[in-house]
Structures are given as C-alpha cells and as structure tokens.
Amino acid sequence: MTYKQWSDEYYESAMRVRERINLLKAEMKTAGADKLAELTNRLNIMTGMYYDCMDTARLLGKRQGEC
C-alpha cells in the first residue's frame, strides 16, 4: 500500500465520521434534555475522531513525496 492509498483511506474514514456527526447534530435538535448530554458527549468524541483522521490523511499525503 502506498502512502497515497493510505492517505485516501483515512480521508474516506473522515468523511464517514463527518456524515455521522451531521446525523448527531440533527438528532440533537429534537432530543430531550436527558438525551442531550449523551449526544453531546458522542459528538465530542466523533469530532475528535474526524480531526485525527484528517490530520493523519494530510500527514500521509505529505509523506508520499518523501520516499
């Protein structure tokens, strides 16, 4: 597997996580107070995952030219 392919996989993962984030945000708009704290926690975790995937994709994309 090349760095480019690896980078693309991380980018695709980030896009799937972003789709889930959008669903969570939509669900939060109609959630009751008891469910809102749980959804907020899940949203925070997913947001961290999204940024981790994007950072890794960028780093791997840069590294492809170094080898």
Buried (B, 14 or more C-beta within 10 A) or exposed (E): EEBEEBBBBBBEBBEEBBEBBEEBEEBBEEBEEEEEEEBEEBBEEBBEBBEBBBEBBEEBBEEEEEE
